[in-house]
Amino acid sequence: MAVDVKGEEEEIAQRVRSDSDVSNTSDEIDIEAQPPSPAVQDGGDEKSPQTQLRRTASRASSFRNPVEIVPRSQRRGILAHLAIIPEVTVPTDYTNSVKWSITAIVGIAAAAAPMGSAIILPALMPIAKDLNTTPTITNLSVALYMLAMSIFPLWWSSFSETLGRRTIYIVSFALFIVFGILSAVASNIAMLIVMRMLSGGAAASVQAVGAGTIADLWEPRERGRAMGLFYLGPLSGPMIAPVLGGVMAERLGWRSTLWFLTVFGLLLEIALIVCLPETLKKRRSVVAEAEREAINASDGRPASLQRATTRQSVQIRTKKWLAVLRRCFVDPLKIILLLRFPAVAITVYYASITFGSLYFLNISIETTFSESPYNFSTTLVGLLYIPNSLGYFLSSILGGKWIDYIMHREAKRAGRYHPDGSGRLIFRPEDRMRENAWLGAFLFPAALIWYGWSAQFHTHWIVPMIANFFFGCGSMIVFAMATTMLTEFLPGRASMGIAVNNFIRNIFSCVGGVIAGPLITAIGNGWLCTILALLCLVSGIAVIASMKAFGPRWREKMMEELKEW
């Protein structure tokens, strides 16, 4: 089927022109007065009606500047000419409807990896019986999947800054489909574990690159709501997947869950190819950087300007490609060094310990309600994950607007206006950690204790499920807040911040998935959830208080050091 790209471009052009007349009086938000892009500074006469449009008048901007649609032949990324949404030079200039569409697609794609980790939870016992192994070994298919989700994004994030967001999405989901097929036909537990680990690593690209896409598209003032929608995918995936997995495993067998993931990945691949334009403003050239490094390592002059011997020329080329390999495969590990900055470290820690508690809860639900006195079927156990999902949805819808309101209020209260007299407010990432953070810090630990003891004493199933709803509400506040703050602590490096967050939090979830079962057996749900809740509560109070007291100082020092990165 042919794609009418030209017609779509004309439609988008008309919508942008229409939207640009809505308002020109709203605030524009900078974080620490970062300089506007060249497109903003150039002012603005339209150069060509075919390629330039008036800038969308979003609520975060009072400027009305030209928008350039990139010619189809110059668009970046794999199969870029097939995308029905055209690439533009400044991604924040898309209409709000287009930005929400892209955000929704990326959010759904972000659900693939965590959905894969949870969809086989209700089927772990059937897998162990079918493949003649023990439940402990079978649990590794989940634990190592989570470990891959923590490691692979370090490279996906780095590659996206070089190859662009679109290329990474398309390549990674192609790999997800291949490894998904191999998982579904696995003949032994070793093959299943390895193929699932690789499929998890492939789909995990969206965990890091997706937040970078959100930062590409949205102004800071609107980013909280957008991040809430995006994060709804990876948080709801683990909650919805067990419901599907339970039904399919009971009626169609455990392999049907893996075939479902493969088909889901294929549909996402099609959506990404057809609907997702490149949003990264500027890509790094690793080869050019490596070539400059190799030349500087000689005597500062290109080999062609020297009377170099063949041996010298080969040495320079060797250094160049060694530098390319180092930048591609070794340098991404430097992302971990971001943890030396206190503002990043404590934000990542708080998000990770909260995420780890989620996986303790996941294992507890499967373990507790599949045994006496509940003895729920695989399908019913899967349905018990719905209350968490409802909490995530509610918190995502309301929490994003709330956090944006808080950020705007704090900037006004502090009188932080841009010095150019435009009336634009200057936002700071730590503004997002106010009363919303305190609510989340107390709500989800309280819900965790509620769940633990009600499950311990085998109350009616509705009692722990109500607790799980509030756990979903409270933990979602923390997840969305931490993710958005990391993108703003590291302007221009959003995907790096999310990658290191994913690295640590998935290690926590991997550990949680492995030790939850033995701990429940040893000390019971009540004491396990109480200990975990107290740890989360104390951590939350310490993080919020530290950020309030030292956040601005930490951020300013970090910005100075990052200039030399």
Summary of the structure (lengths in Angstrom):
residues: 565
radius of gyration: 24.7
end to end distance: 46.4
largest distance: 85.0
contacts: 2063
relative contact order: 0.12
helix: 75%
strand: 2%
